[in-house]
Amino acid sequence: MSKITLLDGSIGQELVKRSGEKPTPLWSTTVMLDDSKLLSEVHDEYFSVGATVATTNTYPVLKDRLERVGLEGRLEELWDKAIETAIDSRKRNGHGQIAGSIGPLQASYRPDLIPDAIEASKHYKDVINHLSAKCDVLLIETVCSIEHAKAALIAAKNVDIPIWMAFTTEDFDGTKLRSGEELSLVKNLLSDYKVDVILVNCSRPEVTKDSLNIIADFNRPFGAYANGFTKITSGFLEDFPTVDALKERHDLSPKEYAKFAMEWVEMGATIIGGCCEVGPRHIEQIAKELREIGHEIV
């Protein structure tokens, strides 16, 4: 049996659902300025159902995104609020790692908006330095192109904590990044840059097996956390989208999602969890099934 690190599930989506308010492009960020109680509840619930990692609510807290709403001057305040809320939850629950989340520049799933690697790395430097100083691992998420990966890794070259990099693939082809590039090309980066764990995230669970077949050959610990969207719609690829441009699946119950997750574990994945639209009940079911089989959640 294996030792499995169990990630949490969606953070931003879960906040929107619990608030009952109409989502905005930065709603999950601005909620921290008003009242972080909701975020604390989300972290606490994930820990209580078995997750061993709390992902900081920092995915969209990037200067280029906050400039649109005049909040760029509060970057450090927001980073610290997110980190402190996750750390406080860990203290209350008595276990777990804190993963400092960093999302794509400009927008998710838009490799066309990312500058060249050298220029983009300058935008990543401050957030990477800040989060890596206070978190247990650095989680660079929803990486959609080779250039995107290079940009973040150049900025993270002096980071001492483990770097987990999560790639997002096409909805119906797990062998290709959102840029259309072959996922297998990621292997070429590993001799030049520090990457401790390779993950696949925010892709449909049906194609994740194909992705894992590729990254299992990278000689790194690997894993996955898929989303619960029907697909990434054209509406979400427009400027400044909100999550109501995407449709939640209604055929991905906790048991159905756990079937995928158990398959990933059988393939050798040691880090699993959930992304958008995958919530506490899904993580609870995965924890239950891992323990029933005899795996150790660490």
NORHUFEN-V43791 format. One line per field, one symbol per residue. phi: phi as a letter, one per 40 degrees, with the letter a starting at -180 (. if undefined). burial: I if it has 24 or more other ideal C-beta (glycine too) atoms within 12 Angstrom, else O. A space follows every 50 residues. Layout:
# NORHUFEN-V43791
phi=???
burial=???
This chain:
# NORHUFEN-V43791
phi=.bcbcbccbdbdcccccccgbccbdbccccccccacdccdccddccccch cbbbcccbdccbdcccccbgbccbdcccdccccccccccccccgahbbbc cbcccgacgbccccccdcccccccdccccccccbbcbbbcbfcbaccdcd dccccccbcccdbbbbbbbcdbaccbcccgccddcddccccbbcbcabbb bfbcccccdcccdcccccgbdaaaacbbccaccccccccfcbcccbbccb bbcdccccdcccccccchcbbbibbdgbbdccccccddccccchcbcb
burial=OIOIIIIIIIIIIIIIIIOOOOIOIIIIIIIIOOOIOIIIIIIIIIIIII IIIIIIIIIIIIIIIIOOOOIOOOIIOIIIIIIIIIIIIIOOIOOIIIII IIIIIIIIIIIOIIOOIOOIIOIIIIIIIIIIOIIIIIIIIIIIIIIIII IIIIIIOOIOIIIIIIIIIIIOOIIIIIIOIOIIOIIOIIOOIIIIIIII IIIIIIIIIIIIIIIIOIOIIIIIIIIIIOIIOOOIOOOOIIIOIIOOOO OIOIOIIIIIIIIIIOIIIIIIIIIIIIIIIIIIIIIOIIOOOOIOIO
